[in-house]
Amino acid sequence: MGIFDSIMRGLGSLRPLSDAELEEEREALRQRYVSTGDDNESSRLYDELHRYDAEMIRRSNESYARENPNPPGPRHREHGWYLPNDD
């Protein structure tokens, strides 16, 4: 991990983490969230879980975009784009 990665991690960025590290930290955070009894702490952990989820979704979307560089065009129905099929 380079100096910029350590600085970003110190500032709270999740990007320098590998996928396995991200999943491990999220699971530890989820277990703390489930076991906490304090409402303020659970609210903070809930928001943190969503931050981890957003990073995991971002990585998943980037991976999909790399694997499928030219997605197929949108399909339309037999009778047109917005017309029902029950004629």
N, C-alpha and C positions, 0 to 999 in steps of 0.2 A: 504494500500500500504506500503510495507516494505521499509527499507532504501535503499536497492539495486535497487528497482524499481524507487525510487525517484532520485537516482544517474543516472540511465540509462535514465530516462526521461529528466533530466537536460542536459545530453550529446546528446539528440536528438533522442533517440531510441523510436520507436512506440510500442514496444512489451508490455510495462506495461499497455497500454490502453485497456479497454474493447472494444468489437465490437461496442457497441452503442456510446461510446465516440469517437472512431475512425471515425465512420460515421459522427457524428456531427462536429468534427473538419475538416474533409475533405470537408463537405458541406460549412462551413464557409470560408474555404480556396478557394473553387471554386467560391463562390460569390465575394470574393476579387479579384480573377483572372479576372472574367468577367467585373468587374467595374473599374479596373485600366486602366489608360491611359498611364502610363510610360512603355516604352519597356523593360528597365532593370528589373523593378519590375515584369512585366508580365512573363518575361523569368525565373526569380527566382521562382515565384509561380507555373509556369508550371512544373518545375523540382520537386518542392515539391509535387505537385499533383501526379506525377508519383511515388514518394516515398511512398505516402499513398496507391496508387493503388497496388504497389508491395507487401506491407504488407497485404492488404486485400486479394490478390490472394494467398499469402503464407498461410494465415489462412484458406482460403477456400480449398486449396489443402490438408492441414493437416487434416482438418475435413473430407474430402472425403476419405482419406487414412485410417482414423480411422473407418469410417462406412463400408468400403469395403476392408477388410484386404487381401482377396484372389481374385484379379480380374481374370476374365476369360482369357484364353490364346488367342493369336491372331488367327483370322479366316483367312482361305485362300479360294480362289475361287475354283470353280468346276474343272478347268483345271490346277490348280497349283497356285503358289504364284504370279508370275508376268506375267502370260500369259493372253491375252485378251479373252473375252467370245464370240467373233464374228467369230467363225470357219465356 
